[in-house]
Amino acid sequence: MTARIIATARIFPATRALLERAGPVAHPTDDEPWDNATLRGALAEAEAMMAFMTDRVDAELLTAAPKLRVLACALKGADNIDIAACEARGIAVSIVPDLLTSPTAELAIGLAIGLARHIRGGDAAVRADFHGWRPKFYGLGLDGAKVTILGLGRLGRAIAMRLMPFGCHLRGVDPVNDVPGVERMPLEQALQGADLVIAALPLTAETRNLVGASAIALLPKGALLVNIGRGSTVDEMAVAEALQTGQLGGYAADVFAMEDWALPDRPRAIPRALLDHPRSLFTPHLGSATLAARQAIEAEAAFNILAGLGVSVRELSSATA
């Protein structure tokens, strides 16, 4: 294929129409990303690329993209992008830093309530052989619960603001950021006594496997853990072991270590022990998966591409008229 612009995932028709103001556009037409050979072929003539979660853009891939000069990530972070390699080639890299925050925070609350109130087990019980109320599935209410949020960036702050009306006692772990109404404390102190921990962390060398066996051991027996940031910030094998022993009362996640493409030693699958445990609750990376959010994210990434390719402000304005 020959296209001036490529998107590495299926995009909305409106996104394609916007990008076509700068030239021919190519992208997958179904839910699966291109295989490596197809992607490299598409990159041969591409001047701009819209990247998604499934991509790993490194120096080796860039050898297949001699004309590339704009890389717009339809992502909040760029941990799957080798920024230094892009800079060395003079490729401009952009992200979409904030449009994912609100829907991801909403999902974090949903996962927390789903886990705390045994939604998965209760749903299965109703579908199996339900004869009415029985004295079981007693869980954790958020009113008065001690909730620790790991990471008080945009996402952590948004989660905290949504938890406040529930009457939670909020503690936060962050080396820099403060949030009104959230008591900031060191990791060890914040874990002790926590009923629920929500990990809202970016993936860095410091945060990788931050929630591992030693951290989990500091929690009260039966505490709940939700991961809404990046999969590898939590040691999934340690979580599986803690679920088996009862040290953790439940684990919910929207993100998984297998998705952290930038890590060459990432696992290739979710541990079976996690998938099979009845006190786990998972969603397939749905944090930003509202129609309005995804349309807005793609639109902003498209505008970043158009600006990088030199489309004038007048043209950008008319595109949204």
Summary of the structure (lengths in Angstrom):
residues: 321
radius of gyration: 21.5
end to end distance: 31.0
largest distance: 66.0
contacts: 1047
relative contact order: 0.14
helix: 38%
strand: 16%
